[in-house]
Amino acid sequence: MRKVWSRDLSGYVGQLSDYVVSRLQQVHSLKHISLSITSNHQATLLMALIPSTSFKYLEKLSVVVTSEVLPAAIIRKLPDNSNTEVWLYLLNVNEERVSWACDMVANLIKPSRGRYSIWFPKSTLDEAGWIRVIQDLERRGIKNVGAMVVPDTSISSDQAEQISAICSSTLGADLQGSPFYHWNK
């Protein structure tokens, strides 16, 4: 890895470590970052990376957060650079994890920035659960989200139409369905 690092590195995909954060903070031309945050320590490292100037030219940031991460470990919002599209993935959201998911969204994204997409891979909420998520995000001041992507398997097409209308009027988000087949392999 040490031979790969360069001040002109344009992308990084992986997990964070102290070494990776120190290297990424030295890169000036990052355009794409895709991270998996699976522990509170990695969340702390993400918080250290966020104010870095390496986000200046960032075009796309994808952050996958697992249920092991506590919302209290998130103390900064993801970059608010108007050139950066942010995809936030919250895995395995079920009825017991709705508050956790909404806490994560509220802690990580700015309330009214339209370049965010929130994905819910492997989530098992029904229609009432998705409406609860939308209403909870609205109560937390989240709006103008670009898209909210939920598994096709959790709701029927009729339910998706109803939820989509609520999502659009409440969050300003386009509700999209996805089978997430690639997450289950």
Residue, then its C-alpha position, 0 to 999 in steps of 0.5 A: m500500500r505504501k507504494v500506491w499512495s500519491r499526492d495525486l491519488s484520485g480515489y479510495v475504496g475501503q475502511l479507515s485506519d489511522y494510517v489511511v486517514s493520515r495519507l488521505q489528508q495529504v492527498h489534494s486531488l481526491k475525486h471519489i471516496s467509498l468507505s465502510i464504517t463498521s466500528n465507533h473507532q472508524a467513525t472517529l477516524l471519519m470525523a477526523l478526515i471530514p475537515s480535511t482539504s482533501f474533500k475540496y475536489l471530491e465528486k462522490l462520497s459513499v459511506v456505508v454505516t453498519s449497526e455496530v456504530l453508535p450515533a454518538a460517535i458521529i460529531r460532524k456532518l459529511p462534506d457540504n461541498s456543492n460539487t460532492e454527491v453523497w450516498l449514505y448507506l444504512l444497513n439492516v434497518n428494522e423496527e428496532r433500528v429506526s431511531w438509530a437510522c434517523d439519528m445517523v442521518a441527522n448526525l451525518i447530513k446537512p438538513s437541506r442539501g439536495r445532493y444526498s441519497i440515503w440507501f437502506p440495504k437489507s432493511t426489513l421495514d414495512e409501509a408503516g416503518w418507512i413512513r415512520v422513518i420519513q416522519d422522524l427525519e422531517r422532525r429532525g429538520i432533514k429535507n431536500v434529500g435527493a433520493m431515498v432508496v428502499p428495498d423492493t422486497s419490503i413493500s408492494s408497488d401500491q405501498a411504494e406509491q403512497i410512501s413516495a408521495i409522502c417522501s416527496s412532500t415531506l423530505g423533497a426526496d424521490l423514493q426509489g426501490s432497489p432489490f439490493y441483490h448485490w448486498n446479499k451475495 
